[in-house]
Amino acid sequence: MEKSATAFAPATLANVGAGFDCFGLALDGPEDRVRVTLAPQAGLRITQVTGVDAARIPYDADKNTAARAARSIWERRPALAARYGLEMEIVKGIPAGSGLGSSAASAAAGATAAAALVKILGEQPLDDDALFEAALDGEELASGDRHGDNVAPALFGGFTIVHSASPPAIARFMPALPLHVALVLPNMSISTKTAREILPREVPLQDAKANWAATALMVYALLQGDASLVGRAMTDRIVEPRRAALIPGFQAMKEAALAAGAYGFTIGGSGPACFALCGGEACAAAAGEAALAALRRAGLDGVNRIGRISEQGARVPP
């Protein structure tokens, strides 16, 4: 009898203002799907990749984020890894290089699927720290760094704060106010490595102090449900100004979204995805449409959609 497990993991947004490499949130769509099947020979083989940007996803397991994460889980059970291998199928729902945590979702789904198969086979289940570390192994392939700001919400859902990747120290909660997310996805891609390479290695103390204050204020605002503070907290004097230069019309998009009533507007992780946090669906629709119009005036097309922060992270369907 064939033994397999399937996992889904959601799109995510990282940084959320000044929370570089530590803040992240899960979205209610889109998502990646990974299926792993027990194979009679050791090793991992990718048999199929379909969906969005499938042609950009490597079949080489050494270069694939989902495969690397699944292998990391599998190798934590040496007796299994020595006797059996894995075959993997990937369905991409999240565009690569979009700023929606595409590589993190694949890594989270790969780790979760492999862990589910370990449990099906009657082995000792793996804990959340093992899942996080395995997914980070996959994410490292895409970014060259072990940062968990997308991985944490992809695995655990909600709004996450990564204090430390090793050893894992993660806080997770659902905001105490009903936020809607207005996403704007420009028709372009930005690699995580490129977006990280342009960042300064040293920053003025005043900018650092402003960002520290903004991260503290954001956590307070979300936990207390204080909408009046969300916009003031959603500022970034270090990362956003550098990455904004990679996205045509970013400042005009931001001004348009704020004029339409958004609490704040920023870049999702490495970009090019941009997003606004809003207090209701009507506001999110207006902010998204206004920002998209500004993007088009800058000479670049794109799409917009309205979403919510998802309580659900990576999941294994019944």
PLY file of the C-alpha trace (Angstrom):
ply
format ascii 1.0
element vertex 318
property float x
property float y
property float z
element edge 317
property int vertex1
property int vertex2
end_header
0.00 0.00 0.00
1.39 3.42 -0.99
2.23 5.66 1.94
2.20 9.40 1.36
1.42 12.73 3.00
0.36 16.08 1.60
0.79 19.51 3.17
-0.27 23.04 2.25
1.46 26.25 3.36
0.24 29.83 2.88
1.65 32.96 1.34
3.18 35.32 3.87
4.28 38.92 4.23
7.47 39.79 6.08
8.87 42.84 7.88
5.46 44.62 8.22
7.17 47.96 8.60
10.34 48.05 10.67
10.34 44.38 11.71
13.15 43.36 9.34
13.87 39.62 9.55
11.58 39.21 12.57
7.95 40.21 11.81
5.75 38.17 9.52
2.10 37.36 8.91
0.23 34.56 7.15
-2.31 35.31 4.44
-5.56 33.51 3.65
-4.33 32.73 0.10
-2.64 31.71 -2.13
-0.74 28.60 -0.96
1.75 25.94 -2.07
1.13 22.20 -1.92
3.73 19.46 -1.47
3.13 15.70 -1.53
5.76 13.19 -0.43
5.52 9.46 -1.07
7.58 6.72 0.50
10.08 5.27 -2.00
11.93 1.92 -1.78
15.37 3.46 -2.32
17.15 6.05 -0.18
17.35 9.63 -1.41
14.83 12.20 -2.56
13.53 12.62 -6.10
11.21 15.34 -7.40
8.82 13.75 -9.86
6.52 16.64 -10.76
6.27 20.41 -10.44
3.13 22.21 -11.63
1.33 25.48 -11.01
2.46 29.10 -11.05
6.01 29.64 -12.35
6.55 25.86 -12.46
9.26 26.28 -15.12
11.35 28.28 -12.63
11.33 25.58 -9.95
14.32 23.20 -10.05
13.89 19.42 -10.14
17.35 19.05 -8.63
16.63 18.20 -4.98
19.85 19.91 -3.90
18.56 23.22 -5.29
14.87 22.96 -4.36
13.62 24.56 -1.13
10.80 22.07 -0.51
13.10 19.10 -1.12
15.82 20.47 1.12
13.36 21.00 3.97
11.81 17.55 3.56
15.25 15.93 3.46
16.19 17.75 6.66
13.16 16.23 8.39
13.84 12.77 6.94
17.46 12.80 8.07
16.31 13.37 11.66
15.08 9.78 11.57
18.26 7.97 10.42
16.76 4.48 10.41
14.06 5.60 7.99
16.46 7.61 5.84
18.81 4.64 5.50
16.07 2.28 4.35
13.61 4.45 2.44
13.60 7.53 0.25
11.01 10.09 -0.81
9.36 11.06 -4.05
7.97 14.60 -4.15
5.31 16.44 -6.12
5.02 20.24 -5.88
2.09 22.43 -6.87
3.05 26.11 -6.77
0.29 28.56 -5.99
2.59 31.44 -5.03
4.63 33.22 -7.71
8.40 33.03 -7.31
10.15 36.31 -6.54
6.86 38.00 -5.67
7.49 39.07 -2.07
4.80 36.66 -0.83
7.16 34.16 0.75
7.11 31.68 -2.13
10.27 29.83 -1.11
9.25 29.82 2.56
5.84 28.33 1.73
7.45 25.54 -0.31
9.93 24.86 2.48
7.21 24.86 5.15
5.00 22.54 3.10
7.93 20.23 2.37
8.94 19.98 6.03
5.33 19.52 7.18
4.59 16.82 4.61
7.73 14.87 5.50
6.98 15.16 9.22
3.44 13.91 8.60
4.83 10.87 6.76
7.21 10.17 9.66
4.19 10.10 11.96
2.18 7.88 9.57
5.03 5.36 9.64
4.78 5.16 13.42
7.99 7.02 14.22
8.35 9.60 16.99
6.69 12.85 15.79
8.84 15.92 15.30
8.24 19.09 17.31
7.72 22.66 16.09
11.39 23.56 16.55
12.43 20.73 14.24
9.90 21.85 11.63
11.15 25.42 11.83
14.81 24.46 11.55
14.10 22.15 8.60
12.10 24.82 6.78
14.95 27.28 7.41
17.30 24.82 5.71
15.11 25.13 2.62
14.72 28.90 2.84
18.47 29.30 3.06
18.76 27.97 -0.49
16.65 30.86 -1.79
18.06 33.73 0.23
21.52 32.65 1.28
20.62 33.39 4.90
18.72 31.66 7.70
16.05 34.28 8.37
12.67 33.05 9.52
10.37 36.04 9.02
8.44 34.24 6.24
9.05 30.69 7.45
7.47 31.25 10.89
4.05 32.47 9.67
4.08 29.90 6.84
4.39 27.18 9.46
2.39 28.56 12.37
-0.02 31.15 10.93
-1.07 34.44 12.49
1.38 37.25 13.21
4.82 36.01 14.20
7.93 37.48 15.78
11.21 35.62 15.33
13.56 36.55 18.13
16.09 33.86 17.29
16.43 31.30 14.51
18.93 29.14 16.39
17.81 28.09 18.87
14.28 28.87 17.69
12.49 31.53 19.74
9.19 32.55 18.13
6.14 34.41 19.39
2.85 34.00 17.58
-0.52 35.72 18.06
-3.59 36.94 16.24
-4.03 40.74 16.19
-6.79 42.04 18.42
-8.37 44.07 15.65
-10.00 42.97 12.37
-7.37 43.90 9.81
-7.80 43.56 6.05
-4.78 43.38 3.76
-4.75 45.18 0.40
-2.12 43.50 -1.78
-0.60 45.03 -4.91
1.51 42.67 -7.00
3.54 44.46 -9.71
4.31 42.47 -12.85
7.97 42.00 -12.00
10.11 39.86 -9.75
12.88 40.62 -7.27
15.15 37.91 -5.92
15.61 37.75 -2.17
19.37 37.78 -2.62
19.24 40.98 -4.70
16.97 42.70 -2.19
19.32 41.81 0.65
22.51 42.80 -1.15
21.40 46.44 -1.51
20.90 46.91 2.23
23.46 48.93 4.21
25.81 47.18 6.61
25.82 50.18 8.95
22.98 52.60 9.73
22.74 55.92 11.60
21.86 55.55 15.26
18.81 57.81 14.88
17.38 55.54 12.18
18.02 52.47 14.31
16.28 54.08 17.30
13.28 55.02 15.17
12.94 51.46 13.89
13.29 49.93 17.35
10.52 52.19 18.59
8.33 51.34 15.60
8.63 47.58 16.16
7.69 47.94 19.83
4.75 50.17 18.94
3.51 47.72 16.29
3.39 44.83 18.75
1.57 46.99 21.30
-0.93 48.26 18.72
-1.77 44.78 17.44
-2.07 43.18 20.86
-4.14 46.05 22.29
-6.26 46.44 19.15
-5.33 50.12 18.89
-5.97 51.01 15.24
-4.82 54.60 15.78
-1.26 53.38 16.36
-0.93 50.84 13.54
-0.14 53.42 10.88
2.39 55.23 13.06
4.08 51.90 13.78
4.16 50.81 10.13
7.21 52.90 9.30
10.73 51.90 8.34
13.70 54.24 7.95
16.26 51.59 7.00
15.05 48.84 4.65
12.01 50.28 2.88
13.84 53.35 1.44
16.44 51.11 -0.23
14.03 48.52 -1.60
11.56 51.17 -2.76
14.08 52.10 -5.45
13.55 48.65 -7.01
9.78 49.15 -7.43
8.58 51.78 -9.95
6.07 54.20 -8.43
6.34 52.89 -4.88
6.08 56.27 -3.19
3.09 57.22 -5.34
1.42 53.90 -4.46
2.00 54.53 -0.78
0.56 58.03 -0.90
-2.48 56.82 -2.85
-3.21 54.00 -0.40
-2.90 56.28 2.61
-5.16 58.85 0.98
-7.73 56.07 0.49
-7.76 55.43 4.24
-5.15 52.69 4.79
-3.43 52.63 8.17
-0.07 52.06 6.51
1.55 50.85 3.29
4.88 49.11 2.80
6.81 46.45 0.90
6.24 42.78 1.61
9.63 41.31 2.51
11.98 41.59 -0.46
9.22 42.84 -2.75
7.90 43.55 -5.25
4.63 42.78 -3.44
3.36 45.85 -1.61
0.53 45.93 0.88
-1.64 48.12 3.03
-3.20 47.29 6.37
-6.77 48.52 6.57
-9.61 48.56 9.03
-12.25 47.04 6.76
-12.91 45.39 3.43
-14.20 48.56 1.76
-11.11 50.49 2.80
-8.85 47.66 1.59
-10.59 47.62 -1.79
-10.23 51.39 -2.18
-6.59 51.39 -1.04
-5.68 48.51 -3.35
-7.34 50.10 -6.36
-5.72 53.47 -5.66
-2.26 51.94 -5.28
-2.66 49.86 -8.43
-3.69 52.95 -10.40
-0.56 54.72 -9.16
1.57 51.75 -10.23
0.06 51.89 -13.71
0.72 55.62 -13.94
4.36 54.78 -13.24
4.37 52.56 -16.32
4.05 49.10 -14.76
1.00 46.87 -14.61
0.03 44.50 -11.85
-2.88 43.02 -9.93
-4.44 43.68 -6.56
-6.38 41.52 -4.15
-7.90 41.77 -0.70
-6.95 39.30 2.00
-6.99 38.68 5.73
-4.40 37.52 8.22
-4.83 33.76 8.44
-4.79 31.95 11.76
-3.85 28.78 9.86
-0.26 28.03 8.88
0.99 24.85 7.23
-1.62 22.10 7.37
-2.07 18.46 6.52
-5.59 17.81 5.22
-7.56 14.97 6.86
0 1
1 2
2 3
3 4
4 5
5 6
6 7
7 8
8 9
9 10
10 11
11 12
12 13
13 14
14 15
15 16
16 17
17 18
18 19
19 20
20 21
21 22
22 23
23 24
24 25
25 26
26 27
27 28
28 29
29 30
30 31
31 32
32 33
33 34
34 35
35 36
36 37
37 38
38 39
39 40
40 41
41 42
42 43
43 44
44 45
45 46
46 47
47 48
48 49
49 50
50 51
51 52
52 53
53 54
54 55
55 56
56 57
57 58
58 59
59 60
60 61
61 62
62 63
63 64
64 65
65 66
66 67
67 68
68 69
69 70
70 71
71 72
72 73
73 74
74 75
75 76
76 77
77 78
78 79
79 80
80 81
81 82
82 83
83 84
84 85
85 86
86 87
87 88
88 89
89 90
90 91
91 92
92 93
93 94
94 95
95 96
96 97
97 98
98 99
99 100
100 101
101 102
102 103
103 104
104 105
105 106
106 107
107 108
108 109
109 110
110 111
111 112
112 113
113 114
114 115
115 116
116 117
117 118
118 119
119 120
120 121
121 122
122 123
123 124
124 125
125 126
126 127
127 128
128 129
129 130
130 131
131 132
132 133
133 134
134 135
135 136
136 137
137 138
138 139
139 140
140 141
141 142
142 143
143 144
144 145
145 146
146 147
147 148
148 149
149 150
150 151
151 152
152 153
153 154
154 155
155 156
156 157
157 158
158 159
159 160
160 161
161 162
162 163
163 164
164 165
165 166
166 167
167 168
168 169
169 170
170 171
171 172
172 173
173 174
174 175
175 176
176 177
177 178
178 179
179 180
180 181
181 182
182 183
183 184
184 185
185 186
186 187
187 188
188 189
189 190
190 191
191 192
192 193
193 194
194 195
195 196
196 197
197 198
198 199
199 200
200 201
201 202
202 203
203 204
204 205
205 206
206 207
207 208
208 209
209 210
210 211
211 212
212 213
213 214
214 215
215 216
216 217
217 218
218 219
219 220
220 221
221 222
222 223
223 224
224 225
225 226
226 227
227 228
228 229
229 230
230 231
231 232
232 233
233 234
234 235
235 236
236 237
237 238
238 239
239 240
240 241
241 242
242 243
243 244
244 245
245 246
246 247
247 248
248 249
249 250
250 251
251 252
252 253
253 254
254 255
255 256
256 257
257 258
258 259
259 260
260 261
261 262
262 263
263 264
264 265
265 266
266 267
267 268
268 269
269 270
270 271
271 272
272 273
273 274
274 275
275 276
276 277
277 278
278 279
279 280
280 281
281 282
282 283
283 284
284 285
285 286
286 287
287 288
288 289
289 290
290 291
291 292
292 293
293 294
294 295
295 296
296 297
297 298
298 299
299 300
300 301
301 302
302 303
303 304
304 305
305 306
306 307
307 308
308 309
309 310
310 311
311 312
312 313
313 314
314 315
315 316
316 317
